[in-house]
Amino acid sequence: MAEPEKKAPAAAEDLPINLSPEARKAKEEAPKGAKEGEDAAEAVAPVKRKKNKKNVPHGRACILAGLNNTIVTITDDAGHVLCWASAGSCGFKGSRKSTPYAAKVTAETAGQKVLEFGMQQCSVFVKGIGPGREQALRGLQGAGLDFDKIVDVTPIPHGGCRPKGRRRI
């Protein structure tokens, strides 16, 4: 009985001429289970890595209290964002986004998210003249964060552009 011939994985003669050298090499080295057009790296099952949560004991909470919305962003001390929440993302729409209650719920939501990172203390920076300024602070306190300082960073013009002339009738 004659033994069946063993075929090489993919001989260079069998490959189309118009393949680039990299594609030829990938096709030759592709494992038997790989589908057409799939290279060796894709054929192997991906390795699942366990995602580590950062442990950040201290950070910054930035509250932007606008006239129409309140946005709370919590970062580490280097400024990398850990989590954020806005009145719109908490389910408030339209004119209800600009209420103090929406600001409190927003701050509580952001505070609950950041507790997963192990944060206990933060510096708070408040910007804007919206109605949710004080309530957002109460919301962060209600979530279990302690403040080491509260700073108002609302931009105030010093001189600036010439004001518009008074209306004359």
C-alpha positions as a printed NumPy array, in Angstrom:
array([[  0.   ,   0.   ,   0.   ],
       [  1.28 ,   3.432,  -0.909],
       [  1.397,   6.014,   1.804],
       [ -0.537,   9.233,   1.098],
       [  1.712,  12.2  ,   0.514],
       [  1.941,  14.706,   3.343],
       [  1.292,  18.181,   2.055],
       [  3.361,  21.131,   3.3  ],
       [  1.338,  23.797,   5.161],
       [  1.304,  26.15 ,   2.203],
       [  3.993,  26.037,  -0.404],
       [  5.151,  29.295,  -1.881],
       [  4.03 ,  28.066,  -5.302],
       [  0.421,  27.613,  -4.119],
       [  0.079,  31.22 ,  -2.939],
       [ -1.203,  33.929,  -5.272],
       [  1.443,  36.134,  -6.863],
       [ -0.113,  39.424,  -5.781],
       [  0.399,  38.834,  -2.019],
       [  2.836,  41.063,  -0.163],
       [  5.827,  39.39 ,   1.535],
       [  4.252,  39.92 ,   4.99 ],
       [  0.97 ,  38.361,   3.874],
       [  2.82 ,  35.394,   2.355],
       [  4.705,  34.782,   5.58 ],
       [  1.526,  35.031,   7.683],
       [ -0.309,  32.636,   5.363],
       [  2.534,  30.107,   5.465],
       [  2.731,  30.224,   9.266],
       [ -1.036,  30.146,   9.84 ],
       [ -2.188,  27.192,  11.976],
       [ -4.39 ,  24.457,  10.475],
       [ -7.543,  25.682,  12.285],
       [ -7.211,  29.215,  10.953],
       [ -9.819,  30.381,   8.483],
       [ -9.024,  32.019,   5.178],
       [ -7.698,  35.553,   5.654],
       [ -7.011,  35.025,   9.351],
       [ -3.399,  35.272,  10.486],
       [ -1.727,  33.282,  13.239],
       [ -2.277,  35.859,  15.976],
       [ -6.043,  35.929,  15.404],
       [ -6.417,  32.144,  15.337],
       [ -5.188,  31.743,  18.916],
       [ -7.781,  32.404,  21.615],
       [ -7.279,  35.826,  23.25 ],
       [ -5.834,  35.867,  26.732],
       [ -8.195,  37.436,  29.262],
       [ -6.394,  39.722,  31.656],
       [ -7.865,  40.676,  34.993],
       [ -8.475,  44.402,  35.075],
       [ -7.006,  46.012,  38.154],
       [ -8.849,  48.861,  39.79 ],
       [ -6.656,  51.727,  40.881],
       [ -6.402,  52.491,  44.567],
       [ -6.618,  56.267,  44.831],
       [ -7.022,  57.517,  48.424],
       [ -7.017,  61.223,  47.486],
       [ -8.255,  63.095,  44.432],
       [-10.001,  66.152,  43.027],
       [-13.69 ,  66.76 ,  42.472],
       [-14.476,  69.407,  39.863],
       [-18.032,  70.726,  39.876],
       [-19.152,  72.72 ,  36.852],
       [-22.409,  74.391,  37.844],
       [-23.805,  75.912,  34.679],
       [-27.148,  77.606,  34.279],
       [-28.564,  74.619,  32.349],
       [-26.666,  71.602,  33.713],
       [-24.336,  70.425,  36.473],
       [-21.316,  68.249,  35.674],
       [-19.211,  66.54 ,  38.365],
       [-15.827,  65.106,  37.355],
       [-13.599,  63.257,  39.812],
       [ -9.907,  62.835,  39.008],
       [ -6.768,  61.651,  40.741],
       [ -4.193,  64.224,  41.845],
       [ -2.438,  64.062,  38.459],
       [ -5.671,  65.019,  36.688],
       [ -6.572,  61.637,  35.141],
       [-10.364,  61.231,  35.123],
       [-11.67 ,  58.395,  37.297],
       [-15.386,  59.008,  36.822],
       [-17.905,  61.691,  35.972],
       [-21.617,  62.329,  36.05 ],
       [-23.945,  65.001,  34.747],
       [-27.562,  65.821,  35.428],
       [-28.412,  64.628,  31.922],
       [-26.662,  61.275,  32.428],
       [-28.566,  60.794,  35.694],
       [-31.895,  60.892,  33.866],
       [-32.904,  64.55 ,  34.127],
       [-34.086,  66.276,  30.956],
       [-34.94 ,  69.808,  29.98 ],
       [-35.44 ,  72.399,  32.684],
       [-35.152,  69.792,  35.476],
       [-31.413,  69.48 ,  34.752],
       [-30.869,  72.971,  36.112],
       [-32.365,  72.29 ,  39.56 ],
       [-30.434,  71.947,  42.827],
       [-31.92 ,  68.476,  43.345],
       [-30.476,  67.294,  40.018],
       [-27.069,  68.629,  41.092],
       [-27.272,  66.697,  44.356],
       [-28.209,  63.439,  42.603],
       [-25.391,  63.991,  40.092],
       [-22.796,  64.475,  42.824],
       [-24.035,  61.425,  44.743],
       [-23.775,  59.311,  41.576],
       [-20.201,  60.421,  40.908],
       [-19.317,  59.891,  44.587],
       [-20.667,  56.334,  44.552],
       [-18.668,  55.531,  41.404],
       [-15.407,  56.834,  42.867],
       [-15.763,  54.876,  46.107],
       [-14.858,  51.758,  44.063],
       [-11.384,  53.271,  43.639],
       [-10.952,  53.545,  47.425],
       [-11.11 ,  57.339,  47.527],
       [-11.866,  58.806,  50.943],
       [-10.709,  62.41 ,  50.686],
       [-10.748,  64.984,  47.908],
       [-10.192,  68.628,  47.088],
       [-13.25 ,  70.285,  45.589],
       [-13.098,  72.909,  42.84 ],
       [-16.393,  74.659,  42.06 ],
       [-16.819,  76.591,  38.825],
       [-19.895,  78.447,  37.591],
       [-22.858,  80.364,  38.921],
       [-25.572,  77.746,  38.494],
       [-28.198,  76.795,  41.065],
       [-26.512,  73.479,  41.943],
       [-23.311,  74.765,  43.549],
       [-24.031,  74.095,  47.23 ],
       [-26.238,  71.06 ,  46.666],
       [-23.494,  69.337,  44.674],
       [-21.192,  69.708,  47.686],
       [-23.865,  68.157,  49.914],
       [-24.25 ,  65.31 ,  47.441],
       [-20.521,  64.507,  47.546],
       [-20.621,  64.558,  51.355],
       [-23.648,  62.273,  51.318],
       [-21.739,  59.788,  49.182],
       [-19.098,  59.485,  51.92 ],
       [-16.263,  61.742,  50.735],
       [-14.355,  64.081,  53.055],
       [-13.091,  67.437,  51.805],
       [ -9.696,  68.882,  52.635],
       [-10.387,  72.126,  50.764],
       [-13.134,  73.802,  48.753],
       [-11.989,  76.295,  46.124],
       [-14.108,  78.564,  43.915],
       [-12.454,  78.723,  40.491],
       [-15.196,  80.63 ,  38.663],
       [-13.539,  82.76 ,  35.974],
       [-13.967,  86.468,  36.69 ],
       [-13.022,  89.002,  34.012],
       [-10.456,  91.617,  35.036],
       [-11.125,  94.436,  32.605],
       [-11.605,  92.403,  29.472],
       [-13.549,  93.577,  26.44 ],
       [-15.236,  96.95 ,  26.308],
       [-18.878,  96.634,  27.384],
       [-21.659,  97.236,  24.91 ],
       [-22.974, 100.783,  24.767],
       [-26.149, 101.664,  26.634],
       [-29.354, 101.457,  24.614],
       [-30.764, 104.823,  23.514],
       [-34.356, 105.221,  22.437]])
